[in-house]
Amino acid sequence: MRRTVALLGATGSIGTQTLDVLRREPDAFELVAIAGGQRLAELAAIVNDFGVTRVGVVSEDDRRTLSDMVGAHVDIVVGSKGLSDLSTCADVIVNAVVGFAGLPVTLGALKSGRRLALANKESLIAAAPLVAQVRNTPGAQILPIDSEHCAIHQCLAGSSSEAGHPDVRRLLLTASGGPFRGWSKARLAEVTKSDALKHPTWSMGPKITIDSSTLMNKGLEVLEASALFGIEAERVDIVVHPQSIVHSMVEYVDGAVIAQLSQPDMRLPIAYCIGSPERLAHGWGRLDFTQSFSLDFEAPDREVFGALDLAYEAARRGGAAPAWLSAANEVAVDAFLNDQISWSGIVPLVEEVMDQYEDDPLDSLESLFANDANARRLAHGMVTH
């Protein structure tokens, strides 16, 4: 039987690569729903290409415009309510929505017992205690699309199924180091937007590219790994690996290390997540072991890249602290992309917001939204002053 797929965040980097995977497997998957931002022409093209009949857009104006483009036979839903509706309409829900806006998709898919192919780390990080409450829904499953966490998922295949993976000493998340690996603080003070958007390995959207340049992306991945795999953040380490061939590793208590290797190609983890337990035979990321290549590793410079320590501190405090970290960072990155603050001002702004966080156990959606709003309000205030 064909597996149905809802692709939410269809016009971004992960979305377009997911479409490439689906085009190559028309007998295995049926795309039944999509959602996107304001690239309405691209959404219309996907509707026509795949025969999609359900689409999510941001606003009523977008709905009317898209309806004129695709016809009345397409059901178009709006906003976060629309995302929630679409998150229950397929066998596999691909959450490629950017930022906190992806939360309705994560919760909706798990509550309805679907497979969630997760590329939206912010919703899991911010709402980890709430996500944990719905992960036990019969049929619910999270498979991570992030290359590092997908690698960990594969490397844990031989691990004990006991809670906390007691046979695992630590998880090792690899990082390319971003475009500024080895730079001094003085040199980083001169970073331009163009500099920060030039990732040395991956082609990604602007938000995650900036996060990679500050290493905040790696800090958020520590929180994500802890929530995904039930392993304390103190047992999740970062190692810089500029070739981006080893996508992450698991070190077991006996000293054995299992790693997942491939050329950097996001279609591999996407295909793994939507096709599991089968692997799609397309060879994305295949390595040629007849050719010489190097694998280099080094510790990150945590004095220069302070985002990592902020993430570990948020993990230590727990509760709503990761939600504050994610929200403040979204505001700071947006401000940088809109020329309101400098690159070197991103992490200090987040740190200043985190200094005002007061412990909250985060036991409800209402509490999450309130904490998210408070962190954003403080961050916006710092941007404008």
N, C-alpha and C positions, 0 to 999 in steps of 0.2 A: 504493500500500500504506500502511496505517496504521503509523505509527512508534510502537514501544512505549516507555514511559517508566517509570522507577523514581524515585519522589520520596522522598528520604531526608531527614527533617526536615519532615514533612508538616504538622505542627500549628503551626509557627511562622509568622512574618510572610511570609517568602518562600514557604513551603509553601502557605499559604492563597491567596496571589495566583497561584501556579502552578496550583492547582486551578481558580481562576477562568478562567485561560487555557484549560485543558483542557476545561472545561465548554462553552466556546464553540466548540471545534473537535473534536467527537466523531468526525467522519469522518476526521480527520487523525492523531489520537493515541489510544492505548490505554494507560491507567494499569494496570500489571500488578503493581507492588509499592510499598509505602510503609513508612516507619519513623518513629517519633516517640518522644518522651519518655514522660511518665507521664500524658498526657491521653488516657486509654484510651477514654473515651466519644467523643472526637473521632475517634480512629482507627477505632472501630467504625462511626461514621457515614460515614466515607470509604469503608470497605469496602463498606457497604451501597449507597452512592450510585454507586460506580464498578464494583462487582463485582470488587474486588481479591482475589486469592487468596494473596498472599504479604505478610507483615507482619513488621517487626522491632520488638522492644521491648527495654527495658533489662534486665529481670530475669526470673527464672523465675516469681516471684509475678505479675508483669505478664502473662506468657504465659498462666498459668492463668486469670487474671481475664478477659483479652481473649478467650480461647477460649470461655469460658462465654457471652460476649456475642455472638460472631460465628458460632460453630459449628465443628465439627471439620473441615469441608472447607477451612478456611483454614490454610495452612502458616505457623506463627508461629516466627520465629527470634529468638535472644537475643544481646544484647551486641555487642561489636566483631566477633566471629566472624560473627554474623548480618549485620551491616552489610557485611562483606567479601563474603559470599555474595550479598547483594542487589545489590551494586555491579557484578555481571556479568550480570544477568538481563534487561537491556533494551537497546534501541538507544541511548537517551539516559538517562544517569544524572544526576539533579539532586541535587547535594550541598548541601543547606540545613541540614546538621547544625551545631550551634553549637560553635565552639571546636576544640581539638585532637582531640576525639573524632571529627571528620570525616576524620581521616587515612586509616583503612582504606577509606573510600569513594573518596577521590581516587586512592590507589594501585591499588585493585582495578579501578576503571573503566579506568584507563590501561593497566594490565597486560593487560587482556582486550580491548584495542583498541576501546573504546567512546567515544562522545562524552560528555564530562564537562561538564555545565552547572554551573559552579562559583560558588556563593555563599558557600562556606566558605573565607575567605581564610587562616585560621590554619594549615590543613594545608599549603597551598602555601608560606606564609612560613616555617614551622618546618622543613619538609622539602624546601626548594627543590633542594638537590643530589641528593636521592633521587628526587624527582619528575622531574628532568631526565633521569635514567637510563631512565625508562619512557615518556617522551613520544614516543619514536621507534618504539614498538610499532605495527605496521601497523594502520591504522584509528583509532588513538588521536587524540583531539582535545580541546583545552580551549577552551571558549567561556565567557568571564567574565560572570556575571550582575550583579555590582556595576555600578551605573550608570556610574561613572567609567571602569572598565576596558572595559565594553561599548562606551562611547563611543570610547575609544581604538582598540579593535578595528575599529570602523567607519571611523574617521579614517585608519587605516593602510592602508586598502584600496588606495590608490594609491602606497604606498611600495615601494621596492626590496625584493625578497625576500632580499637578501643578509643574512647574519648581522649583527646589531647595527644594522640599518637605517641605513646610513651617510648616507642622504639626509635623515635626521631630525636636527634640532638638539636638540630637547628635547620631552618630554611635559609637558603642563600639566594637572595634576589639579585640578579645582575642588572647593572646600569651601564649604558654607553658612556656616561659622564657628561653627555650633552655637548653643546658647542663650546663651552667655556672650561672644559677640563684642563686643569693646570694653570688657570689664570689666577692672578693675585687680586686682592680686594681693590687695589689702586687701579688696575686695568679694568676691572668689572665696573668701576664707576663711570666708564666711558661707553658702556654698551648701548647700542641703538636697537630699535625695534627690528630692523632688518637683520642685525646680528643674531638676535634672540630667536628669530623665526627660521634660522638655517640649522636644522637638526642634521648631525653628521651621518645618521643611519636610516631613520624612519621618515616616511612622509605622512604627516598627521595634521589634524586640525589645529588652528592657532592656539586654543586654550591649552591643550595637552602639550603642544610644542613649547610654550612658555614655561609650563610646569616642569618640563624636562630640563629646560635651561637653568632653572633655579634648584633643581633636584627635589622640589616639592612633590613632583609626580612620584618619586621613589619613596618619599615619606608617606604619602597617601597609600602607596602600594603595601607598605609595612602594615598599616592599619587594615587594609583590605585582606591581606594574607591571614592576619590574625583572626578576622571575622569569618573568612571563608573556611579555614581549616581547623579552627578551634585550638590554635597554638598561640601561647602568650607572645606579645610583641618582642619581649626580651630574647626570644628564641628565633627571631627573624633578623638576619643580618643583610647588609648591603655590600656588594663587592662591584667595583667598577671594572667593566670588561668592554673595551672600546670597539672590538670587532662585532659585537652583538650576534655572535654565533651560538654561544652557550646562553640559553634564555633563562635558566635558573637551575638550582641544584637543591638536593635534599641530602643532608649529612645524617647518617644513622649512628646510633650509640656505639656500634662496633668500629666506627671510623670509615666505613664505606660511604662513598659519595655517588649518588646517581644524578646524572645531568641529562637535560634534553637539548639537543643541538640541531640547528638548521640555519640556512640563510634567512635573513630577516624578511619575512613575507607574511603579512597578517592573514592571508587567505588560509594558511595552514591552521592556526588556532580557530578561525571561524569555521572551517570545514570540520574540525575535530568536534566542536561544540554542537553543531547542528546535525552532524552525522552519527555521533556516538550511539551505540558502541561500535558501529562500523567505521572504518577509515576510508575516506574517498581517495581513489587511486589516481591522483593528479600530480604528485611529486612536487608540490609547492615547497620551496625552501630546500630542495635536495642539495646535498653537499657532494663535491667531487673529491674523494679521498685520494685520488691519484695525483692531485695537485697539492703543492706545499702551501700551508697557511699557518698563521700563528694564533695562539690563544693567550692573551695577556690579561693579568688581573692585578688590581691594586685597591687599597682602601680609599674610600671617598674622603675628601678634605672637608671635615665637618666644621672646622673653624671658618672656612670661607663660605661654605654652603650650609647656613644655619637652619634651613628648612627641615633637615633631617632630625635635629634635636627637638624642634617644635613638635614633630610628629610623634616621636617616642614619648615626649612629655604628655601629649594628648592621650596616648594609649595608656600611660600610667594613671592618669586622672580618671579616664573612662567616662561613663555617663554621656553628657552632651558635649564634652570637650572636643571629640573628633568632629562633631557637627559644626562647632564654632570654627575650628581650623579650616574645614572645607569651605564654609560660607565666606569667611574673611578672605581666604585665598581667591575665591571666585571674583569677589569685588576688586581685590588688588590687581589681579591679572587683567580684568576688564578695564580698569583705570589705566594700566600701562598701555594696553592696546589702543586706548583712546587718547594717548599722549597727556594724561593727567598726572602721572607720576613716572619716575625713572625706573629702569629695571632694578637698580640697586635699592629702590624703595619698596619693592614688593614684599620681601620677607620681613623687614622691620615693621611694616604696617600690620602684617598678620600677627607678629609677635606682640605689638602694642594692643591689639584686640584681645589676644589670648591672656594678656596680663589682667584683663578685667573680667575674665570668666570666673564664675562662682559655681561650685559643684552642684550638679543637678543629675539625678539618677536616670532621667529620660525614660519614663514609664508609659508615655502615651504619645499619639500623633500630635495632640494639642501642644504638649510640652516641646516636641521637636520643632513644630512650626514657630513657636514662640522663641525658642533658642536661636533658630536660624534667622529669624527677623531681627532679634537683638544684635547678633553678631554683624549682620549686614548693615544695620543702622549705624553701629559704631564705626564700621569700616568706611561707609560712605561719608560719615562726618569727618573722619580723618583725611579722606581724599580731598574734600572741599575746603578744608582748613589747612 
